[in-house]
């Protein structure tokens, strides 16, 4: 069995921080798993890889995604 490092857990406070984190993970080739309310985690397929756990609890009240996605929806 190969030991693996535990994924880094992050809670961005706003959409700009979340976008910056996702951009950095993309550049580094890090696998990101988004976690909302941590319910129903047993449903669906388990991720093959998880380097960063992105908790969305700090993003409450976010209404638009276009800005965080560089204007693309």
N, C-alpha and C positions, 0 to 999 in steps of 0.2 A: 504494500500500500504506500502510495506517495503522499507525503504531508503537503498540505497547501496552506497558504496564509489566509487568515480570516479576511473577508471583504471589508473595505473601509466603509463606514457608515456616515452619511452626510445629510444635513437638514438645511437646505437653502432657505433664506428668509424672504426671497422675492424672485420674480421671474428672471431678472437680470442675472442674479447669482446662479440660478438653475441653468440658464443658457450658457454662462461662462463655464460652469462645471461640465456640462455636456460637451462643449467644444473641446475642453482640455482632455476629457476622456476619449473623445474621437481621435484627437491628435496622437494620444498615447496608445490607442488600440485597446482601451480598457472596456470590459463588458459591464454595462450598467443595468441594474434591476430597479425599477421604480416600485415603491411600496406606498400605498395609500393608507387606509385605516387598519392594515394588517389583518383583515378578515378574509375568509375564503381562500387562504393560501394553499390549501390542499387541492383546489380545483385547477385543472389544466396540467400542462406538462411542466416539469421542473426545468429551470434554466440550465443549459449545459455548462455555463461558466458565469461567475459573478465576482467582479473585482471591486465594484462600488455599489452600495445600496443607497439609492436616492429616496429619502423619506419626503413625502409631499406635504406633511403636516404644517410646515411653515409657509405654504403657498395658499392658505385659505383666503377666499375673497378674490382670487385671480379670475378675471372675466375674459380677457382677450389673450389669445395665444400668438397672434400675428407678430407682435413686437418681439417676443421672446424667440421666435423662429426666424428672425431676420426679415420679417414682412411676408413670409411664405406660409401658406396654409395648406 
